[in-house]
Every structure is written in C-alpha cells, then in structure tokens.
C-alpha cells in the first residue's frame, strides 16, 4: 500500500510537471507566427536610464508596479550592471544587464552619480524586432534567455535582438510605451 501511494504520488508529480511544461509557449515559434502574420516591427530603447555596478553574486528581481515580480536574474558576475528604467508607470523597474550586453546597449555615463551611486546613461538605440501580444494570445509563460520563466500579457511587447534570436524577452506594455520608440511599425 505504501509503495503504491509513493508511485501514485510520483506519477501525479510527473503529470503536474509535464502539464506545467506544456503551458510554456515556445517563444521562437510564436515570434515566427507573428512574422508570418506581418505583426513584427522594429523599435529601439531611447529613454535615459540610471545605472550602478552590480555586486558580485547579486540577484536582481524585476518588479513591475501593479503586476508584481516579472522575473529574476541569475547571480551577477564581474562587470554586470543594474539598469533602472525611468518609468514611473512601472515603478522604475530594475534589470541586471551582463557586462557584454551593457557595452553593446548603453553609453555613458552622461552625468554624475547620485547619493545612492546611480549614474545616468543613454541607450545606444539598438534596433529590436518586436510584436505586441494580442488578446487572442492570452497570458502565457516562456523561458527568458537567462533561464527564468517570463509571463507575457496582452498589450506587452515581445522584443528580439535582430542579430541574436535567442535574445528574446518581454517588455511590459507600460515600460515599452515609456522607454521605446517605434522605428518601423508592424504592417
């Protein structure tokens, strides 16, 4: 009896894990579908941000005002930076940016540090491919490039680095409107 209970519990746990895995969307396939439907445009981040060096091993939890936790970073490595958007609508959310991506995407500093060590930087305006999540897409989860689950909701933007399809992630609708400019709208 005890053995069958354990086996039954294991099977139930496996079934639950499989169901959770099935709920995750393959973001590459969803992006390809948006491209086939001519719903992909080009946008770039243009609004200045505040930046500070990440502490070695620091984990940054990105929190969107009104939504809660968006995602969390892996532990920071040497040279990684914490970027804080200047977007009151989203609570000025913070993200961890790897040293490599930071050099590619931001320039500066363009001013002195504040009392907490944040310095202003300007985005380089890297062009990103994007599509807007539709009501028909509903809310879904996918795996962010850093391995954490990300939730996308209708109205959010899914952005992709044009030169690296693996670099695909969600930008909350309010953050996208606040920090990005549309270079080429979707058809």
N, C-alpha and C positions, 0 to 999 in steps of 0.2 A: 504494500500500500504506500509506504513511504517513497519507494523508488518511482512508482507511477506518478506520485504527486510531483516529485522533482522533475521527472521527464516532462510531465504536463506543463509545469512552470517554465521549464526551459523552452519548450515549443511555443508557449504563449509569448515569452520574452522575445524569441526569434521572430515570431509573426509580427509583434509590435515594432521591432527594429526594422523589419522589412517594410512595414506599412509606412513608418516614418521616412525611410529612404525613398519610397515611391512618391511621397509627397513633394520631394525636392524636384525642382524643374531643372532640366538640362539647359543652362543659360545659352550655350553655344547654339543649340537647336532653336531656341526662342528668338535669338538675335537673327539667325538665318531666316526664320519665318518673317520677322519684321522687315528684313531686307527684301524678300520676295514680294512683300505687300507694299513696298515703297514707303515704309514708315520710318526710315532711318535718315537722320540729318547729321549736320556737323555743328558742334558747339565748342566753346573754349571758356575756361575759367578766367575771369578778368578782374574780379574784385580783390583788393589787397587783403592780406591775411596777417595774423600775428603768429610768430614762431619762437620756439625756445628749443634748446637741445634736450633730447630725451635722456633720462637717466638710464644707465645700463641695466637691462632687465625690466624696465618699466613696462607695464601693460596699460594701454590706453583704451578705456571703454568709451565708445562714441554714444552719446545720448542726444536724442532729438527731442526738443521741447514738445510736449503734447503726445509723444509716441513712446518715449522710454528708450531703452537700450536698442541701438541699431546693430552694433557688432562690437567685438573687442579684438585688439591687435595681438599678434604674437609678442613675446618679450623683445624689447628694444635692444638693438645691437649698437656697437660703436658707430657714431656718426648719424644715427637716425634722429629725426626731428619731430617735434609735436607741432602740428599746424592747427591753429584755431581760426575758423571762419568768422568773419564779421557779419553775422546774420542774426539779428535779434529774434527774428521769427522762429528760428530753430534752436535758440538758446546758445548761439555762438559755439556750436559743437566742435570738438577736438578730434583729430585723427593722427595716427602715427604714420609717418612717411619715411620709407627707407632712405638711407643716405644716397643711394644711386638715383632713385626716382626724384628725390628732393632737388638734386642738382639739375636734373632734366626739366623740372616743372616750375621752379621758383628762382627769382633773382633778388639780390639784396645782401644785406639789409638796406632799407631805404630810409632809415631813421634810427634814433637812439632807443635803447631798451627802456621799458617802463620799470616801476619799482619791483615788479614780480619777475623781471627778466625777459618779458615778451618783446620781440623786435618786429617792426613791420617789414614785410616782404611783398613783392609783386609777382603774381603768376606770369609765367613766360607765354601763356596763351597757347599751349599745346592743343592742337585740334583733336577733338574726341568725336567718335561716331556715337550717336545716341538714338534711342527711341523712347517714347512715353508709354508707360504701362497703361493699358486700356481697362475700362470697367469689365469688358469681356474676358480679360486675362485674370481678373480677380486678384486676390492677395496670394503670393507664392513665396517659397523659400528656395534659395540656390546657394551654392558654395562660392564664397568670395575668394579672390586669388590667394589670400593668406590662410585659407583653410577653414574659416569660420562660416557658419550659416548666416545668410543675409535675408531679411524679409523685404519684399517689394510690394508696394500697394498701388492701386490705380492712381494715376497722376504723377507717380515718381518717374524719374529718368533712369534708364539703364545706359551707362556710358562704357565705351570701349576704346582703348588706345588703338589708333589706326594701325600702328606698327606691331602690336602685340595683342592678339585676340584673347590670350589668357588673362590680360589685364582688363577685366570686365567687372563692374560693380554698380551698386545702386546709389543714386543721389536722391535724397528726399525731395519731393516736389517743391517745397518752400526753399530749400537750400539751392536747388537748381535755378529757380527763378531769381534768387538773391545774388548768386555768385557767378553764374554763367551767362554768356551771350550767345545767341543763335547766329552762326555764320551762314549756314545753309539749312533752311527748314526742310523737313521731310516733304516729299511730293504729295 
